[in-house]
């Protein structure tokens, strides 16, 4: 399975739609997690256009005006949909994947900057995982939070920064998920001036996910061969839009 996460910063223009479609095709994406679509309405025609064919299913959280919006699209022929769960800041699906019908939960996250909204989101995700139980979990997207002071540079430290960081670390620990490291770059968001940067986008997976598809030690955790995370930013010029992860799992 190849999973990609992308904060597109608005999907209304034809240029970005074409670039997303090219990204899916060129990387043979199986599951595309899009944040900040800024679209109040998402229809079948748009999803087929983004995917490049009709071999897809999707789940959507519309934007609130021009704010937010989450789209998850995945390969129909490789999966069976068990259920979807959608709430403020999240679009989750439970799929049976591949010929072995491995059951997996993939949750596409876009967290607001507001601390109270993020706490609500963390609580909902924790309750969801407890309710659905353990298994193969992948939670990815734009969390708008950092796990340590080293993940933020050149950004003013608000009075609630430490509390927000502590809440996020507690959330990750409570979810019992592994925060996969970035390869090549340490940050996922850059101010246009280049003076401020943060790691607010990430991929979290369960031990069951790693056990199912494999892991290889590399520092703390590695993502090679069976599980690969590749990060591209707009500064690297891949598709001209920031915050893209590609998570590749074979099997």
Wavefront OBJ file of the C-alpha trace (Angstrom):
o trace
v 0.000 0.000 0.000
v 1.304 3.460 -0.869
v -0.202 6.257 1.223
v 0.361 9.962 0.588
v -0.578 12.931 2.772
v -0.714 16.437 1.377
v -1.793 19.823 2.720
v -2.791 21.404 -0.578
v -3.654 24.875 0.796
v -6.743 25.074 -1.408
v -7.848 22.792 -4.227
v -10.049 25.173 -6.169
v -7.704 25.891 -9.064
v -7.190 23.673 -12.101
v -3.394 23.807 -11.781
v -3.354 22.252 -8.306
v -5.922 19.640 -9.308
v -3.746 18.608 -12.231
v -0.642 18.467 -10.034
v -2.418 16.276 -7.466
v -3.578 13.957 -10.259
v -0.013 13.769 -11.623
v 1.320 13.064 -8.126
v -1.113 10.166 -7.676
v -0.258 8.718 -11.081
v 3.511 9.144 -10.909
v 3.797 7.656 -7.399
v 1.168 4.934 -7.929
v -0.650 6.121 -4.825
v -3.179 3.743 -3.254
v -4.507 6.137 -0.614
v -4.419 9.928 -0.882
v -5.017 12.041 2.256
v -5.635 15.702 1.409
v -5.951 18.505 3.960
v -7.149 22.077 3.556
v -9.109 21.483 0.371
v -11.048 24.692 1.116
v -13.968 23.114 -0.777
v -17.492 23.184 0.618
v -18.635 20.626 -1.948
v -16.797 17.563 -3.279
v -18.516 15.415 -5.896
v -17.888 12.260 -7.887
v -16.575 14.151 -10.892
v -13.877 15.887 -8.833
v -12.731 12.664 -7.153
v -12.538 10.770 -10.434
v -10.620 13.681 -11.928
v -8.127 13.790 -9.055
v -7.632 10.032 -9.131
v -7.355 9.880 -12.903
v -9.943 7.101 -13.236
v -13.152 5.742 -11.719
v -11.223 3.141 -9.695
v -11.614 5.033 -6.433
v -13.776 5.605 -3.382
v -13.676 8.635 -1.115
v -14.737 10.153 2.189
v -14.975 13.895 2.760
v -15.260 16.546 5.457
v -16.328 19.759 3.667
v -14.646 23.037 4.486
v -16.281 25.692 6.640
v -16.362 28.472 4.090
v -12.778 28.812 2.904
v -11.332 27.159 6.007
v -10.275 23.533 6.333
v -11.705 20.656 4.339
v -10.447 17.043 4.262
v -10.559 14.557 1.375
v -9.496 10.897 1.537
v -9.426 8.957 -1.748
v -8.296 5.362 -2.180
v -8.046 2.608 -4.770
v -11.363 0.812 -5.034
v -10.063 -2.347 -6.715
v -7.600 -3.043 -3.875
v -9.978 -2.609 -0.966
v -13.321 -3.206 0.659
v -14.767 -0.426 2.800
v -15.983 -1.529 6.220
v -16.915 1.850 7.704
v -16.160 5.547 7.817
v -16.046 7.853 10.843
v -15.962 11.602 10.307
v -15.797 14.440 12.792
v -14.317 17.867 13.384
v -10.776 17.707 12.015
v -10.774 14.070 10.910
v -11.875 11.638 8.217
v -11.319 7.996 9.149
v -11.943 4.792 7.235
v -11.662 1.116 8.050
v -10.626 -0.931 5.018
v -9.923 -4.530 4.134
v -6.834 -4.209 1.972
v -5.312 -6.423 -0.692
v -5.764 -10.095 -1.445
v -5.127 -10.946 2.210
v -7.853 -8.491 3.266
v -5.762 -6.954 6.008
v -8.005 -4.779 8.175
v -6.553 -1.296 8.582
v -7.689 2.069 9.907
v -6.449 5.159 8.073
v -7.298 8.533 9.627
v -6.735 11.779 7.736
v -6.249 14.679 10.187
v -6.361 18.446 9.845
v -6.145 20.137 13.239
v -7.076 23.752 13.781
v -4.585 26.130 15.408
v -6.933 26.672 18.357
v -5.735 24.738 21.414
v -9.235 23.858 22.639
v -10.197 22.511 19.205
v -7.055 20.388 19.146
v -7.816 18.956 22.577
v -11.291 17.994 21.378
v -9.765 16.324 18.325
v -7.221 14.376 20.386
v -10.012 13.175 22.702
v -12.192 12.031 19.794
v -9.306 10.137 18.204
v -8.417 8.473 21.494
v -12.040 7.400 22.028
v -12.255 6.145 18.443
v -9.183 3.942 18.800
v -10.386 2.587 22.121
v -13.805 1.903 20.640
v -12.614 0.207 17.465
v -9.765 -1.577 19.216
v -6.148 -2.290 18.393
v -4.949 -3.301 14.968
v -3.347 -1.721 11.946
v -3.656 2.053 12.476
v -2.217 4.899 10.440
v -3.044 8.458 11.533
v -1.526 11.110 9.300
v -1.894 14.664 8.149
v -1.497 18.202 9.469
v -1.608 18.144 13.280
v -0.672 21.816 13.729
v 1.345 20.752 16.788
v 4.937 19.911 17.577
v 6.241 17.252 19.926
v 9.307 19.191 21.133
v 10.809 22.649 21.063
v 13.316 21.451 18.448
v 10.507 20.927 15.951
v 9.863 24.663 15.744
v 12.274 27.435 14.763
v 11.823 31.145 14.250
v 8.221 31.023 15.477
v 7.136 33.039 18.506
v 6.503 30.871 21.536
v 2.974 31.658 22.696
v 2.120 31.370 26.373
v 0.238 28.114 25.763
v 3.028 26.534 23.656
v 4.297 24.191 26.388
v 0.766 23.111 27.312
v -0.117 22.495 23.656
v 3.043 20.453 23.160
v 2.374 18.427 26.309
v -1.183 17.717 25.160
v 0.064 16.489 21.792
v 2.759 14.229 23.244
v 0.166 12.793 25.638
v -2.155 12.172 22.696
v 0.494 10.271 20.716
v 1.413 8.197 23.786
v -2.246 7.518 24.554
v -2.867 6.367 20.989
v 0.113 3.982 21.350
v 1.399 5.020 17.940
v 4.917 5.331 16.543
v 5.832 8.771 15.191
v 7.734 7.893 12.026
v 10.826 10.035 11.419
v 11.250 12.271 8.421
v 13.918 11.411 5.896
v 15.999 14.233 4.455
v 14.327 17.203 6.141
v 13.537 18.099 9.731
v 10.584 20.421 9.067
v 7.361 20.268 7.038
v 6.178 23.873 7.118
v 8.242 26.860 6.026
v 7.388 30.536 6.117
v 7.886 32.142 2.679
v 10.768 34.163 4.147
v 12.518 30.973 5.211
v 13.034 32.344 8.714
v 10.366 30.249 10.447
v 9.748 26.526 10.165
v 7.949 23.741 12.034
v 7.302 20.039 11.884
v 3.515 20.009 12.111
v 2.784 17.278 9.545
v 3.533 13.683 10.404
v 2.666 10.005 10.046
v 1.746 7.964 13.122
v 1.396 4.186 12.885
v 0.668 1.393 15.349
v 3.062 -1.391 16.261
v 0.617 -3.761 14.578
v 0.998 -1.773 11.346
v 4.794 -2.043 11.579
v 4.555 -5.707 12.488
v 2.237 -6.392 9.582
v 4.350 -4.644 6.950
v 7.777 -4.736 8.554
v 10.291 -2.421 10.227
v 14.061 -2.088 10.125
v 16.119 -0.327 12.838
v 17.685 2.926 11.668
v 18.398 5.275 14.512
v 15.211 4.934 16.522
v 12.853 3.626 13.878
v 13.530 3.256 10.224
v 11.401 3.285 7.195
v 13.257 1.366 4.540
v 12.428 -1.436 2.102
v 9.065 -2.517 3.472
v 8.028 0.825 4.967
v 9.288 4.061 3.471
v 8.426 7.643 4.327
v 9.592 10.256 1.852
v 9.086 13.952 2.458
v 8.973 16.620 -0.221
v 8.525 20.338 0.382
v 7.736 23.086 -2.075
v 11.366 24.156 -1.756
v 12.420 20.870 -3.353
v 10.246 21.643 -6.341
v 8.424 18.354 -6.742
v 4.913 19.607 -7.357
v 4.938 23.166 -6.051
v 2.745 22.514 -3.017
v 4.074 21.940 0.532
v 3.785 19.190 3.114
v 3.713 15.914 1.227
v 4.455 12.548 2.763
v 4.535 9.278 0.887
v 4.280 6.181 3.090
v 5.039 2.983 1.181
v 4.218 -0.429 2.586
v 4.544 -3.659 0.674
v 2.648 -6.855 1.335
l 1 2 3 4 5 6 7 8 9 10 11 12 13 14 15 16 17 18 19 20 21 22 23 24 25 26 27 28 29 30 31 32 33 34 35 36 37 38 39 40 41 42 43 44 45 46 47 48 49 50 51 52 53 54 55 56 57 58 59 60 61 62 63 64 65 66 67 68 69 70 71 72 73 74 75 76 77 78 79 80 81 82 83 84 85 86 87 88 89 90 91 92 93 94 95 96 97 98 99 100 101 102 103 104 105 106 107 108 109 110 111 112 113 114 115 116 117 118 119 120 121 122 123 124 125 126 127 128 129 130 131 132 133 134 135 136 137 138 139 140 141 142 143 144 145 146 147 148 149 150 151 152 153 154 155 156 157 158 159 160 161 162 163 164 165 166 167 168 169 170 171 172 173 174 175 176 177 178 179 180 181 182 183 184 185 186 187 188 189 190 191 192 193 194 195 196 197 198 199 200 201 202 203 204 205 206 207 208 209 210 211 212 213 214 215 216 217 218 219 220 221 222 223 224 225 226 227 228 229 230 231 232 233 234 235 236 237 238 239 240 241 242 243 244 245 246 247 248 249 250 251
